[in-house]
């Protein structure tokens, strides 16, 4: 008998595995470049509540608490290899708290 595989992802906060759709993706949008390949606009880090954004992603539970843990341990920054400013974290925490 074949078992249907649910894609699992690890929460960057609590470190547990969950079905992908139960997590929220944190996405680093790609840098914008001109024709010469110079970066004209740095990519930003946003919550991807629709799972449709392109870019590197990390996952957290849909809980502000897990985002806080991930923030403290800098796990999202590490998996996206980018710096995340405080105001971006604050905005993401607010968004999750509203869910
Ligand atoms: Zn979690």
Backbone and ligand atoms as CSV (ligand in chain L), in Angstrom:
chain,resi,resn,atom,element,x,y,z
A,1,UNK,N,N,0.845,-1.199,0.000
A,1,UNK,CA,C,0.000,0.000,0.000
A,1,UNK,C,C,0.873,1.238,0.000
A,2,UNK,N,N,0.499,2.158,-0.848
A,2,UNK,CA,C,1.304,3.371,-0.932
A,2,UNK,C,C,0.741,4.469,-0.040
A,3,UNK,N,N,1.607,5.020,0.754
A,3,UNK,CA,C,1.198,6.116,1.628
A,3,UNK,C,C,1.506,7.439,0.931
A,4,UNK,N,N,0.495,8.278,0.909
A,4,UNK,CA,C,0.704,9.580,0.282
A,4,UNK,C,C,1.608,10.427,1.166
A,5,UNK,N,N,2.648,10.920,0.550
A,5,UNK,CA,C,3.623,11.692,1.318
A,5,UNK,C,C,3.224,13.152,1.422
A,6,UNK,N,N,3.183,13.627,2.644
A,6,UNK,CA,C,2.927,15.043,2.880
A,6,UNK,C,C,4.284,15.722,3.025
A,7,UNK,N,N,4.497,16.771,2.258
A,7,UNK,CA,C,5.795,17.437,2.411
A,7,UNK,C,C,5.942,18.049,3.802
A,8,UNK,N,N,7.019,17.686,4.473
A,8,UNK,CA,C,7.253,18.166,5.819
A,8,UNK,C,C,8.369,19.202,5.833
A,9,UNK,N,N,8.186,20.165,6.681
A,9,UNK,CA,C,9.216,21.188,6.839
A,9,UNK,C,C,9.463,21.430,8.320
A,10,UNK,N,N,10.650,21.917,8.604
A,10,UNK,CA,C,11.036,22.144,9.980
A,10,UNK,C,C,10.780,23.594,10.378
A,11,UNK,N,N,10.176,23.754,11.529
A,11,UNK,CA,C,9.956,25.104,12.049
A,11,UNK,C,C,11.283,25.658,12.575
A,12,UNK,N,N,11.593,26.880,12.189
A,12,UNK,CA,C,12.844,27.486,12.639
A,12,UNK,C,C,12.789,27.902,14.101
A,13,UNK,N,N,11.583,27.874,14.677
A,13,UNK,CA,C,11.432,28.270,16.070
A,13,UNK,C,C,11.565,27.094,17.016
A,14,UNK,N,N,10.623,26.148,16.947
A,14,UNK,CA,C,10.628,25.028,17.883
A,14,UNK,C,C,11.441,23.843,17.364
A,15,UNK,N,N,11.790,23.863,16.075
A,15,UNK,CA,C,12.618,22.808,15.519
A,15,UNK,C,C,11.867,21.527,15.216
A,16,UNK,N,N,10.540,21.560,15.288
A,16,UNK,CA,C,9.765,20.356,14.991
A,16,UNK,C,C,9.317,20.326,13.539
A,17,UNK,N,N,9.043,19.120,13.064
A,17,UNK,CA,C,8.608,18.960,11.680
A,17,UNK,C,C,7.095,19.058,11.599
A,18,UNK,N,N,6.610,19.762,10.593
A,18,UNK,CA,C,5.179,19.904,10.373
A,18,UNK,C,C,4.882,19.807,8.888
A,19,UNK,N,N,3.626,19.425,8.556
A,19,UNK,CA,C,3.252,19.511,7.137
A,19,UNK,C,C,3.424,20.953,6.668
A,20,UNK,N,N,3.965,21.061,5.476
A,20,UNK,CA,C,4.285,22.364,4.902
A,20,UNK,C,C,3.154,23.375,5.018
A,21,UNK,N,N,1.918,22.917,4.797
A,21,UNK,CA,C,0.812,23.871,4.779
A,21,UNK,C,C,0.426,24.395,6.166
A,22,UNK,N,N,0.958,23.767,7.201
A,22,UNK,CA,C,0.685,24.274,8.542
A,22,UNK,C,C,1.714,25.288,9.002
A,23,UNK,N,N,2.687,25.505,8.157
A,23,UNK,CA,C,3.728,26.472,8.508
A,23,UNK,C,C,3.594,27.706,7.637
A,24,UNK,N,N,4.231,28.764,8.071
A,24,UNK,CA,C,4.259,29.952,7.248
A,24,UNK,C,C,5.696,30.148,6.765
A,25,UNK,N,N,5.802,30.534,5.526
A,25,UNK,CA,C,7.123,30.673,4.926
A,25,UNK,C,C,7.626,32.099,5.129
A,26,UNK,N,N,8.872,32.199,5.469
A,26,UNK,CA,C,9.525,33.500,5.520
A,26,UNK,C,C,10.443,33.544,4.311
A,27,UNK,N,N,10.220,34.521,3.470
A,27,UNK,CA,C,10.904,34.529,2.180
A,27,UNK,C,C,11.864,35.696,2.062
A,28,UNK,N,N,12.991,35.404,1.499
A,28,UNK,CA,C,13.915,36.464,1.127
A,28,UNK,C,C,13.734,36.700,-0.365
A,29,UNK,N,N,13.189,37.843,-0.691
A,29,UNK,CA,C,12.954,38.126,-2.102
A,29,UNK,C,C,14.290,38.418,-2.782
A,30,UNK,N,N,14.423,38.046,-4.040
A,30,UNK,CA,C,15.710,38.232,-4.723
A,30,UNK,C,C,16.057,39.713,-4.891
A,31,UNK,N,N,17.354,39.984,-4.927
A,31,UNK,CA,C,17.808,41.350,-5.202
A,31,UNK,C,C,17.379,41.750,-6.605
A,32,UNK,N,N,17.073,43.032,-6.761
A,32,UNK,CA,C,16.765,43.522,-8.108
A,32,UNK,C,C,18.057,44.002,-8.749
A,33,UNK,N,N,18.272,43.580,-9.968
A,33,UNK,CA,C,19.512,43.952,-10.646
A,33,UNK,C,C,19.223,44.651,-11.966
A,34,UNK,N,N,20.168,45.515,-12.360
A,34,UNK,CA,C,20.041,46.119,-13.687
A,34,UNK,C,C,20.692,45.194,-14.720
A,35,UNK,N,N,20.734,45.649,-15.985
A,35,UNK,CA,C,21.242,44.778,-17.055
A,35,UNK,C,C,22.700,44.379,-16.858
A,36,UNK,N,N,23.446,45.222,-16.158
A,36,UNK,CA,C,24.849,44.906,-15.905
A,36,UNK,C,C,25.041,43.964,-14.708
A,37,UNK,N,N,23.946,43.662,-14.073
A,37,UNK,CA,C,24.030,42.767,-12.927
A,37,UNK,C,C,24.337,43.466,-11.624
A,38,UNK,N,N,24.283,44.810,-11.626
A,38,UNK,CA,C,24.476,45.548,-10.377
A,38,UNK,C,C,23.186,45.519,-9.561
A,39,UNK,N,N,23.345,45.349,-8.282
A,39,UNK,CA,C,22.173,45.329,-7.414
A,39,UNK,C,C,21.614,46.751,-7.275
A,40,UNK,N,N,20.395,46.957,-7.729
A,40,UNK,CA,C,19.780,48.275,-7.601
A,40,UNK,C,C,18.866,48.341,-6.384
A,41,UNK,N,N,18.358,47.168,-6.010
A,41,UNK,CA,C,17.515,47.135,-4.829
A,41,UNK,C,C,17.726,45.811,-4.125
A,42,UNK,N,N,18.085,45.900,-2.857
A,42,UNK,CA,C,18.311,44.698,-2.064
A,42,UNK,C,C,17.003,43.945,-1.834
A,43,UNK,N,N,17.088,42.640,-1.862
A,43,UNK,CA,C,15.918,41.846,-1.536
A,43,UNK,C,C,15.522,42.060,-0.086
A,44,UNK,N,N,14.263,41.844,0.219
A,44,UNK,CA,C,13.809,42.019,1.590
A,44,UNK,C,C,13.274,40.704,2.123
A,45,UNK,N,N,13.009,40.687,3.399
A,45,UNK,CA,C,12.480,39.487,4.032
A,45,UNK,C,C,11.033,39.749,4.432
A,46,UNK,N,N,10.146,38.894,3.975
A,46,UNK,CA,C,8.718,39.073,4.253
A,46,UNK,C,C,8.074,37.740,4.589
A,47,UNK,N,N,6.929,37.812,5.223
A,47,UNK,CA,C,6.134,36.614,5.438
A,47,UNK,C,C,5.407,36.292,4.144
A,48,UNK,N,N,5.435,35.034,3.786
A,48,UNK,CA,C,4.754,34.619,2.573
A,48,UNK,C,C,3.493,33.862,2.962
A,49,UNK,N,N,2.433,34.603,3.198
A,49,UNK,CA,C,1.207,33.960,3.686
A,49,UNK,C,C,0.454,33.236,2.579
A,50,UNK,N,N,0.793,33.499,1.349
A,50,UNK,CA,C,0.100,32.842,0.242
A,50,UNK,C,C,0.936,31.713,-0.371
A,51,UNK,N,N,2.189,31.564,0.085
A,51,UNK,CA,C,3.116,30.557,-0.439
A,51,UNK,C,C,3.362,30.705,-1.928
A,52,UNK,N,N,3.265,31.897,-2.429
A,52,UNK,CA,C,3.427,32.071,-3.872
A,52,UNK,C,C,4.641,32.911,-4.234
A,53,UNK,N,N,5.272,33.457,-3.230
A,53,UNK,CA,C,6.413,34.326,-3.526
A,53,UNK,C,C,7.645,33.510,-3.892
A,54,UNK,N,N,8.443,34.098,-4.772
A,54,UNK,CA,C,9.682,33.439,-5.176
A,54,UNK,C,C,10.797,33.846,-4.228
A,55,UNK,N,N,11.790,32.997,-4.159
A,55,UNK,CA,C,12.938,33.327,-3.329
A,55,UNK,C,C,13.238,32.244,-2.328
A,56,UNK,N,N,14.334,32.427,-1.608
A,56,UNK,CA,C,14.713,31.465,-0.580
A,56,UNK,C,C,13.756,31.566,0.579
A,57,UNK,N,N,13.412,30.443,1.153
A,57,UNK,CA,C,12.456,30.474,2.247
A,57,UNK,C,C,12.887,29.685,3.467
A,58,UNK,N,N,12.366,30.117,4.601
A,58,UNK,CA,C,12.495,29.356,5.846
A,58,UNK,C,C,11.081,29.202,6.378
A,59,UNK,N,N,10.893,28.280,7.289
A,59,UNK,CA,C,9.535,28.035,7.777
A,59,UNK,C,C,9.424,28.222,9.278
A,60,UNK,N,N,8.302,28.759,9.707
A,60,UNK,CA,C,7.983,28.789,11.136
A,60,UNK,C,C,6.513,28.428,11.311
A,61,UNK,N,N,6.170,27.969,12.527
A,61,UNK,CA,C,4.771,27.732,12.866
A,61,UNK,C,C,4.033,29.062,12.771
A,62,UNK,N,N,2.727,28.959,12.628
A,62,UNK,CA,C,1.946,30.196,12.567
A,62,UNK,C,C,1.721,30.736,13.969
A,63,UNK,N,N,2.795,30.902,14.678
A,63,UNK,CA,C,2.705,31.391,16.049
A,63,UNK,C,C,3.773,32.444,16.257
A,64,UNK,N,N,3.391,33.564,16.827
A,64,UNK,CA,C,4.355,34.628,17.091
A,64,UNK,C,C,5.470,34.120,18.007
A,65,UNK,N,N,5.118,33.173,18.871
A,65,UNK,CA,C,6.073,32.610,19.814
A,65,UNK,C,C,7.242,31.916,19.101
A,66,UNK,N,N,6.928,31.140,18.077
A,66,UNK,CA,C,7.978,30.440,17.345
A,66,UNK,C,C,8.827,31.420,16.538
A,67,UNK,N,N,8.202,32.438,16.028
A,67,UNK,CA,C,8.953,33.452,15.297
A,67,UNK,C,C,9.926,34.151,16.253
A,68,UNK,N,N,9.460,34.388,17.471
A,68,UNK,CA,C,10.326,35.024,18.469
A,68,UNK,C,C,11.526,34.154,18.787
A,69,UNK,N,N,11.271,32.855,18.925
A,69,UNK,CA,C,12.367,31.923,19.206
A,69,UNK,C,C,13.366,31.913,18.055
A,70,UNK,N,N,12.837,31.857,16.851
A,70,UNK,CA,C,13.701,31.838,15.676
A,70,UNK,C,C,14.492,33.141,15.585
A,71,UNK,N,N,13.848,34.223,15.985
A,71,UNK,CA,C,14.498,35.524,15.960
A,71,UNK,C,C,15.660,35.560,16.944
A,72,UNK,N,N,15.416,35.045,18.132
A,72,UNK,CA,C,16.432,35.035,19.169
A,72,UNK,C,C,17.637,34.188,18.767
A,73,UNK,N,N,17.359,33.035,18.182
A,73,UNK,CA,C,18.436,32.128,17.804
A,73,UNK,C,C,19.019,32.458,16.436
A,74,UNK,N,N,18.449,33.440,15.774
A,74,UNK,CA,C,18.875,33.878,14.435
A,74,UNK,C,C,18.843,32.736,13.417
A,75,UNK,N,N,17.892,31.831,13.573
A,75,UNK,CA,C,17.850,30.681,12.672
A,75,UNK,C,C,17.369,31.051,11.274
A,76,UNK,N,N,16.439,31.998,11.210
A,76,UNK,CA,C,15.945,32.383,9.883
A,76,UNK,C,C,17.055,33.095,9.119
A,77,UNK,N,N,17.749,33.967,9.827
A,77,UNK,CA,C,18.845,34.675,9.186
A,77,UNK,C,C,19.879,33.710,8.644
A,78,UNK,N,N,20.143,32.678,9.427
A,78,UNK,CA,C,21.130,31.706,8.984
A,78,UNK,C,C,20.637,30.940,7.763
A,79,UNK,N,N,19.383,30.510,7.772
A,79,UNK,CA,C,18.948,29.726,6.606
A,79,UNK,C,C,18.742,30.584,5.372
A,80,UNK,N,N,18.497,31.863,5.558
A,80,UNK,CA,C,18.346,32.726,4.378
A,80,UNK,C,C,19.645,33.444,4.038
A,81,UNK,N,N,20.648,33.242,4.864
A,81,UNK,CA,C,21.928,33.945,4.792
A,81,UNK,C,C,21.771,35.437,4.488
A,82,UNK,N,N,21.015,36.080,5.351
A,82,UNK,CA,C,20.847,37.521,5.246
A,82,UNK,C,C,20.585,38.105,6.625
A,83,UNK,N,N,20.805,39.391,6.755
A,83,UNK,CA,C,20.481,40.099,7.990
A,83,UNK,C,C,19.003,40.473,7.958
A,84,UNK,N,N,18.338,40.356,9.087
A,84,UNK,CA,C,16.948,40.779,9.143
A,84,UNK,C,C,16.821,41.911,10.158
A,85,UNK,N,N,16.457,43.108,9.693
A,85,UNK,CA,C,16.336,44.238,10.623
A,85,UNK,C,C,15.200,44.040,11.620
A,86,UNK,N,N,15.341,44.685,12.777
A,86,UNK,CA,C,14.331,44.568,13.827
A,86,UNK,C,C,12.927,44.911,13.345
A,87,UNK,N,N,12.824,45.963,12.538
A,87,UNK,CA,C,11.482,46.375,12.114
A,87,UNK,C,C,10.815,45.317,11.232
A,88,UNK,N,N,11.624,44.530,10.523
A,88,UNK,CA,C,11.054,43.455,9.713
A,88,UNK,C,C,10.514,42.350,10.618
A,89,UNK,N,N,11.292,42.019,11.651
A,89,UNK,CA,C,10.820,41.033,12.617
A,89,UNK,C,C,9.544,41.505,13.310
A,90,UNK,N,N,9.567,42.783,13.718
A,90,UNK,CA,C,8.400,43.327,14.409
A,90,UNK,C,C,7.163,43.245,13.527
A,91,UNK,N,N,7.321,43.590,12.265
A,91,UNK,CA,C,6.188,43.550,11.336
A,91,UNK,C,C,5.688,42.113,11.172
A,92,UNK,N,N,6.617,41.153,11.083
A,92,UNK,CA,C,6.220,39.758,10.919
A,92,UNK,C,C,5.500,39.255,12.172
A,93,UNK,N,N,5.999,39.647,13.335
A,93,UNK,CA,C,5.352,39.222,14.575
A,93,UNK,C,C,3.931,39.772,14.680
A,94,UNK,N,N,3.778,41.006,14.249
A,94,UNK,CA,C,2.440,41.612,14.274
A,94,UNK,C,C,1.510,40.876,13.338
A,95,UNK,N,N,2.028,40.540,12.170
A,95,UNK,CA,C,1.198,39.837,11.186
A,95,UNK,C,C,0.743,38.479,11.728
A,96,UNK,N,N,1.647,37.782,12.388
A,96,UNK,CA,C,1.298,36.469,12.937
A,96,UNK,C,C,0.325,36.596,14.097
A,97,UNK,N,N,0.497,37.623,14.896
A,97,UNK,CA,C,-0.389,37.813,16.041
A,97,UNK,C,C,-1.818,38.106,15.578
A,98,UNK,N,N,-1.961,38.695,14.401
A,98,UNK,CA,C,-3.287,39.027,13.864
A,98,UNK,C,C,-3.994,37.825,13.263
A,99,UNK,N,N,-3.251,36.794,12.938
A,99,UNK,CA,C,-3.825,35.651,12.226
A,99,UNK,C,C,-5.032,35.061,12.940
L,1,ZN,ZN,ZN,7.331,26.099,15.823
